[in-house]
Amino acid sequence: MSMASNYQSIIFFSKDYGGVLAFLPIIKKIQEDDKLLNVVVIAHESSYELYKKKDIKVIVIPSYLNQNKIGQFLDKIIDINKPKIIVTGTSRKGKNEIRTLEQILIKKARNTDIKTISILDFWGFYEERFPCKNGQVIHDYIPDVICCLDEKCKEDLLALGVPHANLKITHNPHIDSVNTSVKKIHKNVNEFNVLYVSQPIREQDLTGSLGFDQESNFTQLLNTFVKGSRWFNKHINIYLWVHPKESIIPWESIVNEKNKEFVKMGRSIKMIYDENKSYDLFNKLDLACSYYSSVLYDALYFRIPCLSLGIGSKVDISSLLVTNKLGLTQVILSEKDLNKYINESDFKVLIEKLNKKILNYSKKKIFFSDGSATKKIIKIINNIQK
């Protein structure tokens, strides 16, 4: 538990990875520039490792606490540190959660002089991120500031009854670091590098309602490269990023079995389970695939063609990623469409078209960040401190 400080305190908490990634550049900047501001970071066990990698000291919420006890735990941290500001992520509800921990913190702060800032890292699902009744956000759960991703995000929240004064367009600080990772390199023309990013569908008991599982989609993706004659003389590297909430066991089994098959076939196809998850990989990627991971959002900054892959899905997945509606990512719902995309597309043409769309949306300040999100949010924090 953090000690009380004579300095002003600011508390950060996000349950999900995306929120933590958005926090990291802000926390780093405050710790470098504002020695008089006491940064208190509360971590959920599911995202603690991200802070650990950056050597950021945290208070970890004990996993054995029920939601009522967690509320008391948070009360104690607030009482000891007496923060002027609480910054939260915008996680969606998990199993058996009536309210997310971020929502609980916002409501607690509502009854005090503590100001709250919530940072969005994903478009959509706003009624889950901010509790609603009859299509309008419940007042007690509206933060003092919601950091929106773009004008469309702001418009959607206004439609849910969030006051205009509470909305600031900042974008996502995590994207600032993504922007700095983009490099111009000469790709190996004899290689084709693919990334598949999984989502915790099984862990969320969604396999039945969705009508498919990711492992079968992943296998279909692999088979498409095996069958396509255009790939016989190419070296294919298929990288796999497993979601932190998932078990890696079924994925490891697929990787091991398929790699053995490729060797027997004499094909130069290799599957790589990538634990590092470094954005350096993006500089050599030719294609990125996922059901609806926000990693596809990041990949677009590297001008990588992206597939929103849901073969056999019973639900409309076009709304899961804002980029599907914008035409920046391609929705694939059948094995036939996947085969056509992989084996018939001219990837140079795809990239040219993608570049034009990126330029157009960037000019309109839609979806793409200008790289100054961290600076904008630090300014909001400083204004509240005054």
C-alpha positions in Angstrom: 0.0 0.0 0.0 1.4 3.4 -1.0 2.5 5.7 1.8 0.8 9.1 2.3 2.7 11.9 0.6 3.0 15.7 1.2 2.8 16.0 -2.6 -0.4 16.0 -4.7 -1.3 12.5 -5.7 -2.8 11.0 -8.9 -4.1 7.5 -9.1 -4.1 5.3 -12.3 -6.2 2.2 -12.7 -7.2 0.1 -15.7 -8.1 -3.6 -15.6 -7.5 -4.3 -19.3 -4.3 -4.3 -21.3 -5.5 -1.6 -23.7 -6.0 0.9 -20.9 -2.6 0.1 -19.3 -0.9 0.6 -22.7 -2.6 4.0 -22.9 -1.3 4.9 -19.4 2.4 3.9 -19.8 3.5 7.0 -21.8 1.6 9.3 -19.4 3.0 7.8 -16.3 6.5 7.9 -17.7 6.2 11.5 -18.7 4.9 12.6 -15.3 7.6 10.7 -13.5 10.2 12.3 -15.6 8.9 15.9 -15.5 6.8 16.4 -12.4 8.7 15.3 -9.3 6.1 16.9 -7.0 3.3 14.7 -8.3 2.9 11.4 -6.4 1.9 8.7 -9.0 0.0 5.8 -7.5 -0.7 2.9 -9.9 -3.2 0.3 -9.0 -2.8 -2.9 -11.1 -5.1 -5.8 -11.8 -3.4 -9.2 -11.9 -4.3 -9.6 -15.6 -2.3 -6.6 -16.6 0.4 -6.3 -13.9 3.1 -7.7 -16.2 3.0 -4.6 -18.5 3.9 -2.4 -15.6 6.6 -4.8 -14.4 8.3 -4.7 -17.8 8.5 -0.9 -17.5 9.8 -1.0 -13.9 6.7 0.9 -12.7 5.9 0.3 -9.0 2.3 -0.7 -8.5 -0.3 -1.8 -5.9 -1.7 -5.1 -7.1 -5.3 -5.9 -6.2 -5.3 -9.3 -4.4 -6.9 -11.9 -6.6 -8.8 -13.5 -3.6 -10.9 -10.4 -2.9 -14.5 -10.3 -4.0 -15.9 -7.1 -5.5 -17.2 -5.8 -2.2 -13.8 -6.3 -0.6 -12.1 -4.8 -3.6 -14.2 -1.7 -3.1 -13.0 -1.5 0.5 -9.4 -2.0 -0.7 -9.7 0.9 -3.2 -11.3 3.1 -0.4 -8.2 2.5 1.7 -5.8 3.5 -1.1 -7.8 6.7 -1.7 -7.9 7.6 2.0 -4.2 7.1 2.4 -3.1 9.0 -0.8 -5.9 11.6 -1.0 -5.6 12.0 -4.8 -6.7 15.1 -6.6 -7.1 13.1 -9.8 -8.0 9.5 -10.6 -7.3 8.3 -14.2 -9.1 5.2 -15.3 -9.3 3.0 -18.3 -12.6 2.0 -19.9 -12.8 -1.8 -19.5 -15.9 -3.7 -20.4 -17.6 -5.8 -17.8 -16.3 -9.3 -17.1 -18.1 -12.4 -16.0 -20.4 -11.8 -12.9 -19.4 -8.1 -12.8 -22.3 -5.7 -12.1 -19.9 -2.7 -12.5 -16.3 -2.6 -13.6 -13.7 -1.5 -11.1 -13.1 1.7 -13.2 -16.8 2.5 -12.9 -16.7 1.9 -9.1 -13.8 4.3 -8.8 -15.6 7.0 -10.8 -18.7 6.7 -8.7 -16.6 6.9 -5.5 -14.9 10.0 -6.7 -18.2 11.6 -7.6 -19.0 12.0 -3.9 -15.7 13.8 -3.2 -13.6 16.6 -4.6 -11.6 14.1 -6.7 -11.6 14.7 -10.4 -11.7 11.8 -12.8 -10.3 11.2 -16.3 -11.2 8.2 -18.4 -9.1 7.3 -21.4 -10.7 5.4 -24.3 -8.4 3.0 -26.2 -11.1 1.4 -28.4 -14.0 2.6 -30.5 -17.5 1.3 -29.6 -19.2 -0.7 -26.8 -19.7 2.7 -25.0 -22.8 1.5 -23.2 -20.7 -1.2 -21.5 -17.9 1.2 -20.7 -20.2 3.9 -19.2 -23.3 2.4 -17.6 -26.6 3.5 -19.3 -30.3 3.5 -18.6 -32.8 4.0 -21.4 -30.0 4.7 -23.8 -28.4 7.5 -21.7 -25.3 7.3 -19.5 -26.1 7.3 -15.8 -24.8 10.6 -14.3 -22.9 8.9 -11.4 -20.7 7.1 -13.9 -19.7 10.1 -16.1 -16.0 11.1 -15.5 -15.1 14.7 -15.4 -13.2 14.2 -18.6 -13.5 11.4 -21.2 -10.5 11.4 -23.6 -12.1 10.6 -27.0 -10.3 9.0 -29.9 -11.7 11.2 -32.6 -14.8 13.3 -33.7 -16.9 10.2 -34.4 -16.1 8.8 -30.9 -17.1 12.2 -29.4 -20.4 12.3 -31.4 -21.3 8.8 -30.3 -20.9 9.7 -26.6 -22.8 13.0 -27.0 -25.7 10.8 -28.4 -25.6 8.8 -25.1 -26.1 12.0 -23.1 -22.5 12.7 -22.0 -22.2 16.5 -21.7 -20.1 18.3 -24.3 -17.9 19.8 -21.5 -16.8 16.4 -20.4 -15.5 15.3 -23.8 -12.0 16.1 -25.1 -10.5 14.7 -28.3 -7.0 13.4 -27.5 -6.7 10.0 -29.1 -4.7 7.2 -27.5 -1.2 7.8 -26.0 -0.2 4.3 -26.8 -0.4 5.2 -30.5 2.3 7.9 -29.9 4.8 5.1 -29.2 3.4 3.1 -32.2 4.1 6.1 -34.5 7.7 6.3 -33.3 8.2 2.5 -34.1 7.4 2.9 -37.8 10.5 2.5 -39.9 11.2 2.4 -43.6 12.9 -0.9 -44.4 13.5 -2.9 -47.6 11.5 -6.1 -47.2 12.8 -9.5 -48.3 10.8 -10.2 -51.5 11.3 -13.9 -51.0 9.5 -13.8 -47.6 5.9 -13.2 -46.7 5.3 -12.4 -43.1 1.8 -12.8 -41.5 0.6 -11.9 -37.9 -2.4 -13.6 -36.3 -3.7 -12.0 -33.1 -6.1 -14.0 -31.0 -8.9 -12.8 -28.7 -10.2 -14.5 -25.5 -13.4 -15.9 -27.2 -13.3 -19.2 -25.3 -12.6 -17.6 -22.0 -15.6 -15.3 -22.5 -17.9 -18.3 -23.4 -18.6 -16.8 -26.8 -17.7 -19.7 -29.1 -21.3 -21.1 -29.2 -23.0 -17.8 -29.8 -20.5 -16.7 -32.4 -20.6 -20.0 -34.3 -16.9 -20.4 -34.7 -13.6 -20.7 -32.8 -10.4 -19.0 -33.6 -8.3 -22.1 -33.8 -10.3 -23.3 -36.8 -10.1 -19.9 -38.4 -6.3 -19.9 -37.8 -6.0 -23.4 -39.3 -8.0 -22.2 -42.4 -5.6 -19.3 -42.7 -2.6 -21.7 -42.7 -4.2 -24.0 -45.2 -4.8 -21.2 -47.6 -1.0 -20.6 -47.8 -0.4 -24.3 -48.1 -2.8 -24.7 -51.1 -2.0 -21.5 -52.9 0.5 -22.2 -55.8 1.7 -18.6 -55.7 3.4 -19.3 -52.3 5.3 -22.4 -53.3 8.6 -20.5 -53.8 8.1 -18.1 -50.9 9.3 -18.5 -47.3 6.2 -18.0 -45.2 6.5 -16.9 -41.6 3.3 -16.9 -39.6 3.6 -15.2 -36.2 1.0 -15.8 -33.4 0.2 -13.4 -30.6 -2.0 -15.0 -28.0 -4.2 -12.7 -25.9 -3.0 -12.5 -22.2 -6.4 -13.7 -20.9 -6.1 -16.9 -23.0 -4.4 -20.3 -22.3 -1.5 -20.9 -24.7 -2.0 -24.7 -24.6 -4.3 -25.2 -27.5 -2.3 -22.7 -29.6 1.0 -24.4 -28.8 -0.5 -27.7 -29.9 -1.5 -26.3 -33.3 1.9 -24.6 -33.8 3.8 -27.9 -33.1 1.6 -30.1 -35.2 1.5 -27.7 -38.2 5.2 -27.1 -38.2 5.8 -30.9 -38.4 3.3 -31.1 -41.3 5.1 -28.3 -43.2 8.5 -30.0 -42.8 7.1 -33.3 -44.1 5.6 -31.5 -47.1 9.0 -29.8 -47.8 7.3 -26.4 -47.6 9.1 -23.3 -46.3 6.3 -22.4 -43.9 7.1 -21.7 -40.3 4.8 -20.8 -37.4 6.3 -18.7 -34.7 4.7 -18.3 -31.3 5.8 -14.8 -30.5 5.9 -14.0 -26.7 7.9 -10.8 -27.2 5.1 -8.9 -29.0 7.4 -6.2 -30.2 6.3 -3.6 -32.7 9.6 -4.1 -34.4 7.9 -7.1 -36.0 5.4 -4.8 -37.8 8.1 -3.2 -39.9 8.5 -6.5 -41.8 4.9 -7.7 -41.8 2.9 -8.1 -45.1 -0.5 -9.0 -43.5 -2.2 -8.9 -40.1 -5.3 -10.9 -39.1 -7.5 -11.1 -36.1 -11.2 -11.4 -35.2 -11.4 -7.9 -33.6 -8.1 -7.1 -31.8 -7.1 -3.4 -31.6 -3.6 -4.6 -32.7 -5.1 -4.3 -36.2 -5.5 -0.6 -35.5 -1.8 -0.4 -34.7 -0.9 -2.3 -37.8 -2.5 0.3 -40.0 0.1 2.9 -39.0 2.7 0.6 -40.6 0.6 0.4 -43.8 -0.1 -3.3 -43.4 -3.2 -4.8 -45.0 -5.4 -6.2 -42.3 -8.1 -8.9 -42.2 -11.0 -9.0 -39.6 -11.3 -12.8 -39.8 -14.6 -14.4 -38.6 -15.2 -17.5 -40.9 -18.4 -19.1 -39.9 -19.5 -16.3 -37.6 -23.2 -16.1 -36.8 -23.1 -12.5 -35.9 -22.3 -9.3 -37.9 -18.7 -8.5 -37.2 -18.5 -5.4 -39.3 -19.3 -3.2 -36.3 -16.7 -4.8 -34.0 -13.9 -2.7 -35.5 -14.4 0.9 -36.6 -11.9 0.3 -39.3 -14.3 -2.3 -40.9 -16.8 0.4 -41.5 -14.1 2.8 -42.7 -12.9 0.3 -45.2 -9.4 0.2 -43.7 -9.7 -3.4 -42.6 -11.2 -6.2 -44.8 -14.0 -8.4 -43.2 -13.6 -12.1 -44.2 -16.6 -14.4 -43.4 -16.0 -17.4 -45.6 -13.2 -19.7 -46.6 -13.9 -18.9 -50.2 -13.3 -15.2 -49.6 -10.2 -15.9 -47.6 -8.7 -18.0 -50.5 -9.5 -15.3 -53.0 -7.9 -12.6 -50.9 -4.8 -14.5 -50.1 -4.2 -16.1 -53.5 -5.5 -13.5 -55.9 -4.8 -10.1 -54.4 -2.0 -7.9 -55.6 -0.6 -6.8 -52.3 1.3 -3.9 -53.8 -2.1 -2.5 -55.1 -3.7 -3.2 -51.7 -1.0 -1.1 -50.0 -1.3 1.7 -52.5 -5.1 1.9 -51.9 -4.6 1.7 -48.2 -2.1 4.6 -48.3 -4.6 6.8 -50.1 -7.3 6.0 -47.5 -4.9 6.7 -44.6 -4.0 10.1 -46.2 -7.7 11.0 -46.7 -8.8 10.0 -43.1 -5.7 11.7 -41.6 -6.6 15.0 -43.3 -10.1 14.7 -41.9 -8.8 13.8 -38.4 -10.7 10.5 -38.5 -9.3 7.5 -36.7 -5.6 8.4 -37.1 -3.7 10.2 -34.4 -1.4 13.1 -34.9 1.0 11.6 -32.3 0.4 14.2 -29.6 -2.1 12.3 -27.4 0.3 12.1 -24.4 0.9 15.8 -24.6 -2.8 16.6 -24.7 -3.7 14.4 -21.7 -0.8 15.8 -19.6 -2.2 19.3 -20.4 -5.6 18.2 -19.1 -4.0 16.8 -15.9 -2.0 20.0 -15.4 -5.1 22.2 -15.8 -7.0 20.2 -13.2 -4.1 20.5 -10.8 -4.1 24.3 -10.9 
